[in-house]
Amino acid sequence: MQSKKAAIELSMTTIIIVVLGITLLILGLTFVRGIFTKIGGISDTTFDEAEDLLKGLEQVDEFLTITPGDVEIKQREDKPVKVIIANFEQKVIKVKAVSSTKGDKDLSCLFIDDDVKGKPESKEYPIESGKQKKLVLVAKDLNGDLRRTGCNVVIQGAPQGEDNADTLLVQIVS
């Protein structure tokens, strides 16, 4: 009789150990998956920031360059882009950047620079021959619908013959 009781106790103990083992395995795998998900998000963000920094190192061969030229913005959020003005003339030029939103009342495109804090036009800058001026343009969704829209940027004071306008394409996503 004692051997049957011992056999039942052994099988019950085995079942309990197996159940606890499976439970701990599931919890451990969930924990590891959560860590890898967070690491993936952090690395994506880091690579995006590095890509943005590296984009500023490229050679600009146009009078007006917007980089990146196409952005995705979540509803009610904003994103900065670079507006680079290059002087290829033999003399100093004075320029001012002006933005407009193509009639989209739910999109705001404002310049952020030393004296101008969030206005549709920058202050006037003198740019020496062969130099560049980098400005920050912030595109912000003002609680509009999902859509594809854009910000026009026009440079006043551009030398004759230079293309003084460009468009930042904006995709509003949820």
N, CA, C and O of each residue as an XYZ file, in Angstrom:
696
protein
N       0.798     -1.186      0.000
C       0.000      0.000      0.000
C       0.852      1.266      0.000
O       0.508      2.275     -0.616
N       1.942      1.179      0.692
C       2.765      2.368      0.780
C       3.372      2.734     -0.564
O       3.585      3.918     -0.825
N       3.649      1.798     -1.401
C       4.254      2.113     -2.689
C       3.269      2.831     -3.593
O       3.681      3.682     -4.382
N       1.961      2.514     -3.504
C       0.976      3.221     -4.317
C       0.845      4.673     -3.852
O       0.733      5.582     -4.675
N       0.858      4.892     -2.529
C       0.774      6.248     -2.011
C       2.000      7.055     -2.418
O       1.879      8.227     -2.775
N       3.147      6.457     -2.371
C       4.383      7.134     -2.770
C       4.353      7.439     -4.257
O       4.825      8.495     -4.681
N       3.805      6.530     -5.056
C       3.727      6.755     -6.495
C       2.794      7.914     -6.810
O       3.085      8.705     -7.707
N       1.684      8.033     -6.098
C       0.740      9.136     -6.321
C       1.388     10.457     -5.898
O       1.258     11.463     -6.596
N       2.078     10.455     -4.766
C       2.747     11.672     -4.334
C       3.832     12.092     -5.322
O       4.006     13.281     -5.590
N       4.560     11.116     -5.864
C       5.617     11.412     -6.824
C       5.016     12.008     -8.099
O       5.555     12.967     -8.651
N       3.908     11.444     -8.564
C       3.308     11.965     -9.796
C       2.694     13.346     -9.560
O       2.756     14.187    -10.457
N       2.104     13.615     -8.393
C       1.557     14.937     -8.075
C       2.678     15.972     -8.002
O       2.544     17.085     -8.512
N       3.775     15.595     -7.368
C       4.920     16.500     -7.280
C       5.467     16.802     -8.676
O       5.817     17.943     -8.978
N       5.538     15.786     -9.513
C       6.029     15.968    -10.880
C       5.118     16.922    -11.648
O       5.605     17.809    -12.350
N       3.831     16.754    -11.526
C       2.870     17.630    -12.220
C       3.018     19.068    -11.734
O       3.024     19.993    -12.545
N       3.138     19.268    -10.438
C       3.283     20.618     -9.883
C       4.580     21.256    -10.385
O       4.580     22.428    -10.762
N       5.679     20.508    -10.395
C       6.955     21.041    -10.867
C       6.865     21.401    -12.350
O       7.384     22.440    -12.757
N       6.225     20.574    -13.155
C       6.090     20.849    -14.580
C       5.250     22.110    -14.800
O       5.604     22.950    -15.627
N       4.138     22.249    -14.065
C       3.270     23.434    -14.197
C       4.044     24.688    -13.785
O       3.995     25.697    -14.489
N       4.750     24.641    -12.671
C       5.544     25.789    -12.243
C       6.647     26.113    -13.262
O       6.913     27.281    -13.547
N       7.272     25.091    -13.796
C       8.317     25.295    -14.794
C       7.775     25.968    -16.052
O       8.396     26.894    -16.573
N       6.642     25.519    -16.537
C       6.033     26.124    -17.733
C       5.622     27.563    -17.446
O       5.806     28.440    -18.290
N       5.072     27.812    -16.273
C       4.666     29.168    -15.896
C       5.878     30.101    -15.862
O       5.827     31.207    -16.401
N       6.954     29.664    -15.237
C       8.172     30.489    -15.172
C       8.768     30.693    -16.564
O       9.269     31.776    -16.864
N       8.719     29.671    -17.414
C       9.219     29.800    -18.781
C       8.423     30.846    -19.553
O       9.009     31.669    -20.256
N       7.105     30.825    -19.434
C       6.254     31.804    -20.124
C       6.537     33.210    -19.609
O       6.670     34.144    -20.400
N       6.629     33.368    -18.287
C       6.939     34.685    -17.727
C       8.315     35.180    -18.186
O       8.477     36.357    -18.510
N       9.281     34.300    -18.213
C      10.623     34.678    -18.667
C      10.632     35.092    -20.128
O      11.262     36.088    -20.484
N       9.940     34.342    -20.982
C       9.883     34.689    -22.405
C       9.165     36.021    -22.618
O       9.575     36.808    -23.471
N       8.107     36.284    -21.863
C       7.395     37.564    -21.965
C       8.307     38.714    -21.543
O       8.314     39.769    -22.177
N       9.066     38.511    -20.485
C      10.001     39.535    -20.017
C      11.067     39.821    -21.076
O      11.356     40.983    -21.362
N      11.645     38.785    -21.651
C      12.679     38.954    -22.666
C      12.102     39.636    -23.912
O      12.756     40.498    -24.499
N      10.886     39.259    -24.320
C      10.258     39.895    -25.484
C      10.041     41.384    -25.218
O      10.260     42.204    -26.109
N       9.618     41.741    -24.013
C       9.433     43.151    -23.660
C      10.738     43.923    -23.726
O      10.759     45.062    -24.193
N      11.813     43.330    -23.273
C      13.115     43.994    -23.328
C      13.534     44.222    -24.769
O      13.988     45.311    -25.118
N      13.385     43.199    -25.614
C      13.778     43.350    -27.021
C      12.904     44.355    -27.748
O      13.390     45.047    -28.644
N      11.640     44.458    -27.395
C      10.763     45.457    -28.007
C      11.232     46.864    -27.645
O      11.291     47.743    -28.506
N      11.565     47.077    -26.370
C      12.062     48.388    -25.947
C      13.399     48.717    -26.601
O      13.622     49.855    -27.013
N      14.286     47.739    -26.700
C      15.585     47.958    -27.340
C      15.385     48.299    -28.810
O      16.075     49.165    -29.348
N      14.443     47.621    -29.461
C      14.152     47.923    -30.868
C      13.674     49.350    -31.051
O      14.094     50.026    -31.990
N      12.802     49.822    -30.170
C      12.309     51.198    -30.243
C      13.414     52.209    -30.004
O      13.493     53.226    -30.692
N      14.264     51.930    -29.031
C      15.373     52.834    -28.729
C      16.347     52.882    -29.901
O      16.808     53.958    -30.282
N      16.662     51.724    -30.474
C      17.620     51.719    -31.588
C      17.036     52.404    -32.812
O      17.764     53.090    -33.529
N      15.726     52.238    -33.077
C      15.096     52.941    -34.200
C      15.209     54.441    -34.015
O      15.559     55.157    -34.954
N      14.917     54.926    -32.814
C      15.005     56.355    -32.525
C      16.441     56.852    -32.683
O      16.674     57.915    -33.258
N      17.391     56.092    -32.179
C      18.795     56.480    -32.266
C      19.256     56.540    -33.720
O      19.951     57.478    -34.111
N      18.878     55.554    -34.515
C      19.272     55.555    -35.922
C      18.622     56.709    -36.675
O      19.252     57.298    -37.553
N      17.372     57.045    -36.349
C      16.717     58.190    -36.988
C      17.442     59.491    -36.660
O      17.652     60.328    -37.538
N      17.825     59.659    -35.391
C      18.551     60.865    -34.996
C      19.914     60.938    -35.678
O      20.332     62.011    -36.113
N      20.603     59.815    -35.772
C      21.902     59.796    -36.443
C      21.747     60.121    -37.924
O      22.567     60.841    -38.495
N      20.708     59.597    -38.539
C      20.462     59.892    -39.955
C      20.190     61.382    -40.155
O      20.673     61.978    -41.118
N      19.420     61.983    -39.250
C      19.157     63.422    -39.345
C      20.445     64.227    -39.222
O      20.640     65.205    -39.945
N      21.329     63.819    -38.305
C      22.598     64.528    -38.142
C      23.483     64.370    -39.374
O      24.138     65.324    -39.794
N      23.504     63.185    -39.946
C      24.343     62.951    -41.112
C      23.828     63.686    -42.343
O      24.611     64.046    -43.223
N      22.527     63.910    -42.411
C      21.976     64.645    -43.545
C      22.516     66.064    -43.590
O      22.605     66.659    -44.665
N      22.878     66.614    -42.437
C      23.418     67.966    -42.395
C      24.849     68.048    -42.916
O      25.355     69.144    -43.158
N      25.509     66.898    -43.093
C      26.884     66.897    -43.551
C      27.005     66.850    -45.069
O      28.102     66.981    -45.611
N      25.881     66.662    -45.755
C      25.948     66.553    -47.209
C      26.260     67.899    -47.849
O      26.027     68.951    -47.254
N      26.786     67.853    -49.058
C      27.073     69.065    -49.805
C      25.778     69.601    -50.400
O      25.018     68.857    -51.019
N      25.535     70.864    -50.217
C      24.358     71.517    -50.772
C      24.779     72.167    -52.076
O      25.733     72.944    -52.111
N      24.060     71.844    -53.159
C      24.423     72.408    -54.448
C      23.294     73.236    -55.058
O      23.315     73.538    -56.251
N      22.312     73.599    -54.238
C      21.217     74.452    -54.685
C      21.096     75.642    -53.742
O      21.525     75.580    -52.590
N      20.515     76.714    -54.237
C      20.335     77.914    -53.432
C      19.475     77.625    -52.201
O      19.799     78.065    -51.097
N      18.377     76.884    -52.391
C      17.458     76.552    -51.297
C      17.311     75.045    -51.206
O      16.968     74.387    -52.189
N      17.570     74.500    -50.025
C      17.423     73.068    -49.786
C      16.631     72.870    -48.498
O      16.949     73.462    -47.466
N      15.595     72.032    -48.567
C      14.838     71.641    -47.368
C      15.152     70.174    -47.127
O      14.958     69.334    -48.006
N      15.649     69.868    -45.908
C      15.992     68.486    -45.611
C      15.443     68.057    -44.263
O      15.694     68.758    -43.283
N      14.733     66.989    -44.144
C      14.252     66.174    -45.250
C      13.139     66.904    -45.993
O      12.500     67.798    -45.437
N      12.910     66.528    -47.234
C      11.902     67.201    -48.047
C      10.521     66.622    -47.884
O       9.548     67.187    -48.384
N      10.415     65.493    -47.184
C       9.134     64.809    -47.003
C       9.108     64.255    -45.582
O       9.989     63.479    -45.212
N       8.104     64.642    -44.771
C       8.040     64.187    -43.381
C       6.660     63.622    -43.061
O       5.659     63.975    -43.686
N       6.637     62.732    -42.068
C       5.386     62.227    -41.503
C       5.234     62.818    -40.113
O       6.165     62.795    -39.308
N       4.053     63.344    -39.843
C       3.771     63.943    -38.535
C       2.510     63.295    -37.991
O       1.521     63.147    -38.710
N       2.543     62.913    -36.731
C       1.333     62.396    -36.089
C       0.397     63.563    -35.805
O       0.832     64.702    -35.634
N      -0.903     63.256    -35.759
C      -1.884     64.302    -35.479
C      -1.539     65.009    -34.172
O      -1.177     64.370    -33.184
N      -1.656     66.343    -34.180
C      -1.419     67.211    -33.036
C       0.047     67.222    -32.587
O       0.339     67.624    -31.461
N       0.964     66.791    -33.443
C       2.385     66.828    -33.101
C       3.124     67.690    -34.117
O       2.527     68.188    -35.072
N       4.427     67.863    -33.905
C       5.216     68.676    -34.823
C       6.526     67.989    -35.153
O       6.912     67.010    -34.514
N       7.205     68.519    -36.163
C       8.498     67.972    -36.570
C       9.337     69.089    -37.167
O       8.864     69.833    -38.026
N      10.592     69.209    -36.712
C      11.475     70.232    -37.291
C      12.183     69.705    -38.544
O      12.470     68.513    -38.659
N      12.452     70.610    -39.465
C      13.247     70.305    -40.652
C      14.260     71.430    -40.842
O      14.100     72.521    -40.295
N      15.298     71.156    -41.619
C      16.319     72.170    -41.896
C      16.000     72.863    -43.210
O      15.629     72.223    -44.194
N      16.149     74.169    -43.208
C      16.079     74.967    -44.427
C      17.468     75.563    -44.607
O      17.922     76.355    -43.781
N      18.142     75.179    -45.687
C      19.516     75.620    -45.920
C      19.530     76.558    -47.121
O      19.054     76.213    -48.203
N      20.084     77.746    -46.910
C      20.212     78.740    -47.974
C      21.707     78.894    -48.254
O      22.484     79.217    -47.355
N      22.103     78.660    -49.509
C      23.520     78.720    -49.875
C      23.761     79.889    -50.815
O      22.991     80.111    -51.750
N      24.819     80.629    -50.570
C      25.179     81.770    -51.415
C      26.285     81.348    -52.373
O      27.427     81.142    -51.962
N      25.939     81.220    -53.663
C      26.916     80.871    -54.686
C      27.360     82.104    -55.474
O      28.066     81.984    -56.475
N      26.949     83.276    -55.024
C      27.301     84.534    -55.691
C      28.686     85.001    -55.238
O      29.276     84.429    -54.321
N      29.188     86.033    -55.884
C      30.498     86.594    -55.553
C      30.405     87.694    -54.490
O      31.420     88.263    -54.087
N      29.193     87.984    -54.044
C      29.004     89.062    -53.075
C      28.092     88.593    -51.946
O      27.468     87.536    -52.033
N      28.024     89.388    -50.896
C      27.140     89.101    -49.764
C      25.698     89.347    -50.201
O      25.406     90.333    -50.877
N      24.802     88.443    -49.809
C      23.379     88.644    -50.084
C      22.632     88.689    -48.762
O      23.060     88.090    -47.776
N      21.508     89.405    -48.746
C      20.645     89.460    -47.563
C      19.348     88.765    -47.920
O      18.679     89.119    -48.890
N      19.003     87.758    -47.110
C      17.826     86.954    -47.408
C      16.927     86.826    -46.184
O      17.362     86.966    -45.041
N      15.659     86.554    -46.467
C      14.664     86.295    -45.439
C      13.809     85.138    -45.949
O      13.411     85.127    -47.114
N      13.523     84.165    -45.082
C      12.698     83.018    -45.457
C      11.262     83.257    -45.002
O      11.022     83.726    -43.889
N      10.306     82.926    -45.882
C       8.882     83.090    -45.586
C       8.187     81.768    -45.884
O       8.430     81.162    -46.928
N       7.322     81.313    -44.974
C       6.599     80.054    -45.183
C       5.103     80.302    -45.287
O       4.571     81.249    -44.708
N       4.438     79.432    -46.036
C       2.975     79.431    -46.108
C       2.515     77.985    -46.188
O       3.304     77.092    -46.494
N       1.234     77.755    -45.912
C       0.751     76.384    -45.796
C      -0.229     75.979    -46.888
O      -1.059     75.100    -46.654
N      -0.171     76.566    -48.032
C      -1.013     76.178    -49.172
C      -2.500     76.195    -48.818
O      -3.259     75.373    -49.331
N      -2.920     77.089    -47.975
C      -4.336     77.183    -47.606
C      -4.803     76.155    -46.594
O      -6.003     76.073    -46.332
N      -3.912     75.372    -46.017
C      -4.280     74.369    -45.012
C      -4.313     75.047    -43.647
O      -3.267     75.351    -43.073
N      -5.512     75.283    -43.132
C      -5.662     75.993    -41.850
C      -5.264     75.133    -40.648
O      -5.056     75.658    -39.555
N      -5.158     73.821    -40.844
C      -4.801     72.919    -39.753
C      -3.316     72.562    -39.731
O      -2.905     71.647    -39.018
N      -2.515     73.284    -40.512
C      -1.071     73.073    -40.536
C      -0.371     74.397    -40.262
O      -0.733     75.437    -40.812
N       0.628     74.334    -39.409
C       1.415     75.521    -39.078
C       2.865     75.253    -39.446
O       3.423     74.224    -39.065
N       3.482     76.175    -40.186
C       4.899     76.065    -40.552
C       5.593     77.339    -40.090
O       5.434     78.399    -40.695
N       6.363     77.225    -39.016
C       6.954     78.407    -38.390
C       8.464     78.261    -38.278
O       8.980     77.166    -38.052
N       9.169     79.384    -38.438
C      10.622     79.410    -38.291
C      10.991     79.667    -36.840
O      10.364     80.473    -36.153
N      12.019     78.968    -36.392
C      12.563     79.169    -35.058
C      14.020     79.592    -35.259
O      14.840     78.800    -35.722
N      14.337     80.827    -34.914
C      15.727     81.273    -34.969
C      16.003     82.204    -33.801
O      15.188     82.309    -32.884
N      17.141     82.877    -33.826
C      17.590     83.647    -32.667
C      16.553     84.653    -32.171
O      16.211     84.662    -30.988
N      16.057     85.492    -33.065
C      15.136     86.553    -32.652
C      13.673     86.220    -32.911
O      12.779     86.834    -32.328
N      13.432     85.259    -33.776
C      12.054     84.928    -34.159
C      11.688     83.607    -33.507
O      12.318     82.582    -33.766
N      10.674     83.635    -32.664
C      10.232     82.432    -31.964
C       8.872     82.005    -32.509
O       7.832     82.398    -31.981
N       8.888     81.216    -33.545
C       7.655     80.662    -34.074
C       6.846     81.639    -34.908
O       5.696     81.926    -34.576
N       7.420     82.150    -35.975
C       6.711     83.039    -36.895
C       6.856     82.495    -38.306
O       7.789     81.745    -38.594
N       5.928     82.873    -39.195
C       6.010     82.347    -40.564
C       7.145     82.951    -41.390
O       7.351     82.549    -42.535
N       7.873     83.898    -40.836
C       9.033     84.419    -41.570
C      10.206     84.578    -40.614
O      10.039     84.904    -39.439
N      11.395     84.340    -41.150
C      12.605     84.464    -40.344
C      13.060     85.916    -40.357
O      12.497     86.750    -41.067
N      14.062     86.200    -39.580
C      14.666     87.530    -39.669
C      15.551     87.559    -40.918
O      15.789     86.524    -41.540
N      16.026     88.723    -41.271
C      16.878     88.855    -42.455
C      18.320     88.524    -42.087
O      18.839     88.997    -41.076
N      18.959     87.703    -42.925
C      20.326     87.270    -42.672
C      21.243     87.672    -43.818
O      20.894     87.478    -44.982
N      22.415     88.231    -43.507
C      23.420     88.397    -44.553
C      24.204     87.082    -44.679
O      24.609     86.494    -43.677
N      24.408     86.637    -45.915
C      25.168     85.404    -46.149
C      26.352     85.747    -47.051
O      26.169     86.239    -48.165
N      27.549     85.488    -46.572
C      28.754     85.781    -47.337
C      28.892     84.818    -48.507
O      28.281     83.750    -48.527
N      29.691     85.207    -49.465
C      29.933     84.393    -50.651
C      30.498     83.027    -50.260
O      31.459     82.938    -49.494
N      29.892     81.968    -50.793
C      30.355     80.611    -50.515
C      29.894     80.042    -49.186
O      30.256     78.913    -48.853
N      29.114     80.774    -48.419
C      28.646     80.313    -47.100
C      27.186     79.873    -47.168
O      26.509     80.050    -48.181
N      26.721     79.293    -46.060
C      25.342     78.812    -45.951
C      24.720     79.327    -44.666
O      25.416     79.631    -43.698
N      23.405     79.417    -44.675
C      22.652     79.716    -43.457
C      21.643     78.596    -43.270
O      20.861     78.294    -44.172
N      21.665     77.982    -42.092
C      20.725     76.905    -41.780
C      19.663     77.441    -40.837
O      19.973     78.004    -39.787
N      18.412     77.261    -41.223
C      17.274     77.677    -40.406
C      16.474     76.449    -40.000
O      16.559     75.405    -40.647
N      15.700     76.571    -38.933
C      14.825     75.488    -38.487
C      13.389     75.888    -38.775
O      12.919     76.936    -38.331
N      12.698     75.037    -39.528
C      11.274     75.213    -39.822
C      10.532     74.101    -39.100
O      10.858     72.926    -39.266
N       9.532     74.464    -38.295
C       8.764     73.477    -37.551
C       7.377     73.372    -38.188
O       6.621     74.342    -38.240
N       7.068     72.166    -38.671
C       5.740     71.892    -39.224
C       4.923     71.238    -38.126
O       5.356     70.258    -37.520
N       3.715     71.792    -37.864
C       2.890     71.296    -36.764
C       1.459     71.121    -37.233
O       0.890     72.000    -37.879
N       0.876     69.954    -36.893
C      -0.534     69.710    -37.175
C      -1.364     70.301    -36.045
O      -1.080     70.085    -34.867
N      -2.399     71.053    -36.425
C      -3.256     71.715    -35.435
C      -4.583     70.974    -35.296
O      -5.655     71.573    -35.387
N      -4.496     69.659    -35.074
C      -5.662     68.813    -34.842
C      -6.529     68.681    -36.093
O      -7.755     68.752    -36.009
N      -5.909     68.492    -37.231
C      -6.642     68.300    -38.474
C      -6.845     66.831    -38.785
O      -6.482     65.952    -38.003
N      -7.434     66.584    -39.949
C      -7.675     65.215    -40.412
C      -6.382     64.596    -40.933
O      -5.373     65.283    -41.093
N      -6.426     63.280    -41.197
C      -5.319     62.618    -41.863
C      -5.293     63.135    -43.292
O      -6.329     63.174    -43.956
N      -4.110     63.535    -43.775
C      -4.043     64.131    -45.097
C      -2.604     64.249    -45.560
O      -1.660     64.025    -44.803
N      -2.467     64.606    -46.821
C      -1.165     64.925    -47.419
C      -1.212     66.406    -47.759
O      -2.096     66.850    -48.493
N      -0.282     67.157    -47.239
C      -0.293     68.600    -47.411
C       1.149     69.088    -47.552
O       2.042     68.287    -47.829
N       1.387     70.373    -47.370
C       2.750     70.861    -47.488
C       2.930     72.288    -47.019
O       1.965     73.022    -46.802
N       4.188     72.661    -46.868
C       4.586     74.019    -46.508
C       5.422     74.580    -47.652
O       6.415     73.978    -48.061
N       5.019     75.723    -48.158
C       5.826     76.417    -49.162
C       6.832     77.295    -48.453
O       6.497     77.965    -47.476
N       8.061     77.297    -48.934
C       9.097     78.167    -48.400
C       9.624     79.015    -49.553
O      10.044     78.485    -50.582
N       9.598     80.342    -49.372
C      10.093     81.279    -50.372
C      11.179     82.123    -49.723
O      11.026     82.599    -48.598
N      12.281     82.303    -50.450
C      13.382     83.114    -49.948
C      13.326     84.478    -50.625
O      13.436     84.581    -51.846
N      13.156     85.515    -49.823
C      13.165     86.882    -50.346
C      14.609     87.379    -50.358
O      15.366     87.151    -49.415
N      14.967     88.049    -51.422
C      16.331     88.558    -51.552
C      17.242     87.608    -52.300
O      18.463     87.765    -52.274
N      16.655     86.613    -52.974
C      17.460     85.652    -53.734
C      18.070     86.324    -54.958
O      17.449     87.202    -55.557
N      19.277     85.921    -55.333
C      19.888     86.460    -56.550
C      19.041     86.114    -57.776
O      18.343     85.100    -57.798
N      19.115     86.951    -58.769
C      18.333     86.738    -59.980
C      18.771     85.434    -60.649
O      19.964     85.147    -60.752
N      17.790     84.652    -61.100
C      18.068     83.387    -61.760
C      18.082     82.192    -60.825
O      18.087     81.051    -61.288
N      18.089     82.423    -59.529
C      18.074     81.314    -58.565
C      16.632     80.899    -58.295
O      15.733     81.740    -58.266
N      16.416     79.596    -58.097
C      15.095     79.094    -57.717
C      14.924     79.373    -56.232
O      15.569     78.738    -55.398
N      14.052     80.325    -55.902
C      13.951     80.779    -54.519
C      12.786     80.156    -53.754
O      12.443     80.633    -52.673
N      12.166     79.092    -54.295
C      11.021     78.474    -53.620
C      11.174     76.956    -53.610
O      11.728     76.367    -54.538
N      10.671     76.334    -52.544
C      10.649     74.873    -52.434
C       9.472     74.506    -51.536
O       8.928     75.362    -50.839
N       9.084     73.243    -51.553
C       7.945     72.776    -50.765
C       8.360     71.622    -49.876
O       9.015     70.680    -50.323
N       7.972     71.702    -48.610
C       8.125     70.599    -47.670
C       6.829     69.796    -47.738
O       5.757     70.324    -47.439
N       6.917     68.530    -48.125
C       5.736     67.675    -48.192
C       5.487     67.076    -46.812
O       6.405     66.565    -46.170
N       4.228     67.146    -46.362
C       3.872     66.695    -45.016
C       2.742     65.673    -45.104
O       1.706     65.930    -45.717
N       2.953     64.525    -44.492
C       1.924     63.480    -44.402
C       1.472     63.439    -42.949
O       2.273     63.158    -42.058
N       0.186     63.719    -42.703
C      -0.362     63.645    -41.337
C      -0.911     62.242    -41.136
O      -1.773     61.786    -41.888
N      -0.401     61.559    -40.107
C      -0.789     60.173    -39.817
C      -1.357     60.090    -38.400
O      -1.179     60.996    -37.587
N      -2.046     58.978    -38.127
C      -2.647     58.834    -36.791
C      -1.640     58.285    -35.805
O      -1.963     58.096    -34.633
